C-alpha cells in the first residue's frame, strides 16, 4: 500500500545552486593600523588576456598559513619558519587556520595540483 505524503519540497535560498566562473583572486593590499579593516582583492577570469608568472617558489621548510584544511584552502601568509607562522597566526586569529610545511618535492616541482606553473 502506497502512502501519500503531505510534505512538499520547496526551494530555500541556501538550496540554490551557485555557479562559479573559473577565476583566481589576488590580494592587492590590506589597510589598517594593527587591525585590518579593509582588504582589497582583484579577481581575474581564467579567460583573461593577462598573463602571470611565478617568479619564486617557496623553499623547503617554509610554512604556509592556510585559512582551512582541504582542497579549497586559501593561502593567508608564508613564513620562513614554523615559529614565525605560529606567531603570525597568534596575532591574526584565524580560528580554522592550519600550518602546512613546504616539502623538498613541492619546491622543485614544475606542477602544482595538476596545473602547470
N, C-alpha and C positions, 0 to 999 in steps of 0.2 A: 504494500500500500504506500503510495507516494504521499508525502506530507508537504503541503504548500507552506511556504514561508512568507510571513508578512513583512520581513525586513527588506528594505530597498537599498540598493547601493547608491551612494551619492558622492559626487566629486568634492573633495575638500581642497583648499589652497595648497596644503602640504603634499597632496597626492598628484599634483600636476607634474607632468614630465618637463624637465628643463633641458633644453638643448644647449650644449656648449659649442661654441665655434672653436676650432683649433687655433690656439693662440698661446703666447707666453707673455709674462709680465716682468718688468724690470723695475726695481725700486730705484727711483730717481733721487730722493732725498727724504730726510726726516727733520722736523723742526721742533724745537722746544728747549727749555733750559732745565736739564735734569730729567724731566718727564716729557716724553714725546707726545705732542698734541696734534701733530699733523704729519701724515705720511703721504708722499706723492709717488704714484706708480704710473708707468706708461705701459700700456698693453698693445701688443702688435699681433696682427694676424699672421699665421704661418704663410699666407699667400702674399705678404708684404714684399715689395721690391727691395727693401732694405736688407743688408747682409750684416751679420755679426760674426766676430771671430774670437775664439778662445785664445787669449794672449798668455795665460799662465794657468797651469793645473795645480790643484792642491798637492802639497808634498806629503810623503808618508809620515804618519804620526800627527798630522794636523787634525783638528777636531771640528766637525761640523755641529752647529746647534740647529736642530730641525724643529719646526713647530709641533710636530706629532710623529708618531711612528707610522709606517706604512708607505705604500707606493705613491700616495698623493701628498707626501710631506713637502714643506717648503723650507728652503734654507733661510735661516734668520741671521746667522753670523758664522764666521770661520776664524778659528784661532790657531796659534802655533802649538799650544799645549792643552791638556785636559784641565789643568788648574785654571788656566785663563778662561776656558769655556765655562767652567763651573762658576767662576767669579762673574762673568758676563751674565750668565743665566740668573744668578742670585740677585743681580741689580736690575734685571729686566722682567722677572717674574712671569714667565710663560708656564702655565700650570701643566700642560701636556707635552712640553718640550722634551726632546731626547738628544743625547750626545752620540755622535757617530764618528769613530776614528777612521781616517783615510788609510787604506792599506797600500802596500807597495804595488800590488797588482792593479789597483784602481788608478794610481797616479801615473802609471806608464802606459795604460791602455789608450788606444785611439778611439774607442767607442764607449759610450755610457748608456746603459739601459737600452741597448739595441739601436741607438741613434749615432750617426757619425758626428764627431765633434767638428 
